[in-house]
């Protein structure tokens, strides 16, 4: 199987890279330099017109969107047990929390890191204030859930949701109130960061913070 991952350090490609290592999938990593605008180069836009990462190519099939790729990898490697069986109650919870990451956390982060996008330069402060409220509200919800139903998001079953969540928790590390402010989230992050593949993806990407 031919697998190529296009990514960039500390972006949403991290979760895909981590899962590829976790699953033992041989792959080629092609890191794009955002400072040089490589994600906007014509040859890359031909693969991913959004000019974002990750892009994963499996036997010629081009896949984009980090959560979609992560779920697909779990389905391709059922032996890992990273996704509940289709049609089960746990599968419904799995979809729920994946969508929580995609529809609640990720858009709020987008507003925090790129506050000029929604409403222009004049409204940056207001956008960031709102994004912070959204993120902290979401983290409280997840902390409450983990405290009641942990240790993982789906209870005893480790799933793709936990990998997504850990990546998104890391993104808050320099915010006024990072996810580490919630004990239940700290405990979850510590459990995930103790996995050997986490250290390995950090090594390969040259990351040292939030370890």
Number of C-alpha atoms within 10 A of each C-alpha: 8 12 16 17 22 23 25 21 16 16 15 21 26 23 26 28 28 22 22 20 17 16 17 11 15 12 17 13 16 12 17 19 12 13 7 9 10 17 23 17 11 12 11 18 14 11 16 21 13 12 17 22 22 26 23 27 18 14 10 11 9 13 17 20 17 22 22 13 19 25 19 14 19 20 17 11 14 12 10 13 14 23 24 22 14 11 8 10 10 16 14 13 15 23 15 13 20 21 15 16 18 17 11 16 21 17 15 23 19 14 20 23 13 14 22 16 14 12 12 11 11 10 13 17 13 12 21 20 13 13 21 21 12 17 22 20 14 18 21 16 12 19 23 15 18 20 17 12 13 17 18 20 24 22 14 10 16 18 21 26 25 22 23 23 23 20 19 19 20 17 19 19 14 10 10 10 13 17 26 18 14 16 13 21 24 16 18 22 23 12 14 19 16 11 11 11 19 20 15 15 20 18 11 12 16 11 13 9 9 13 12
